[in-house]
């Protein structure tokens, strides 16, 4: 999810989209460009937040990821 939000946010900041919005013309085009930039930056910030949360959870549950804590205290398993 974080990667998808990052890609969409980056696509909104691309130069061809800026040119397309500028061709819309007038004050409406400038307002649309401002809203598009704001949306892109919000999506990128949310992607960073989700990725940070993912990293924190991965460190907190590393034992389950590597399988060390999945079986618990079972000593009789070969």
C-alpha positions in Angstrom: 0.0 0.0 0.0 2.8 2.4 0.8 4.5 1.7 -2.5 1.3 2.3 -4.4 0.7 5.6 -2.6 4.3 6.7 -3.3 4.0 5.9 -7.0 0.7 7.7 -7.4 2.1 10.7 -5.5 5.2 10.8 -7.7 3.1 10.5 -10.8 1.1 13.6 -9.7 4.4 15.6 -9.5 5.6 14.7 -13.0 6.2 17.4 -15.5 3.8 16.2 -18.2 0.9 16.4 -15.7 2.0 19.9 -14.7 1.9 20.9 -18.4 -1.5 19.4 -18.8 -2.8 21.3 -15.9 -1.2 24.5 -17.1 -3.0 24.1 -20.4 -6.3 24.1 -18.6 -5.6 27.8 -18.3 -6.5 30.7 -16.1 -7.0 30.8 -12.4 -8.7 27.5 -12.4 -5.5 25.9 -13.8 -3.4 27.4 -11.1 -5.7 26.3 -8.4 -5.9 22.8 -9.8 -2.1 22.7 -10.0 -1.9 23.8 -6.3 -4.4 21.1 -5.3 -2.6 18.4 -7.3 0.7 19.3 -5.6 -0.9 19.2 -2.2 -2.5 15.9 -2.9 0.8 14.4 -4.2 2.7 15.6 -1.1 0.0 14.2 1.2 0.1 10.9 -0.6 3.9 10.8 -0.3 3.8 11.7 3.4 1.2 9.0 4.0 3.4 6.5 2.1 6.4 7.4 4.3 4.3 7.0 7.5 3.0 3.6 6.4 6.5 2.4 5.6 7.8 3.7 8.9 5.0 1.8 10.7 5.8 -1.3 8.7 9.5 -1.1 9.8 8.5 -0.6 13.5 6.2 -3.6 13.4 8.8 -5.7 11.6 11.4 -5.0 14.3 8.8 -5.6 17.1 7.8 -9.0 15.6 11.1 -10.1 14.1 10.8 -13.5 15.9 7.6 -14.3 14.1 9.1 -13.3 10.8 12.1 -15.6 11.2 10.0 -18.4 12.7 11.7 -18.4 16.0 8.6 -17.5 18.1 6.0 -19.3 16.0 6.4 -22.7 17.8 6.9 -21.2 21.2 8.5 -23.4 23.8 8.0 -26.7 21.9 11.2 -28.7 22.5 10.1 -32.1 21.3 9.8 -31.0 17.6 12.7 -32.4 15.5 
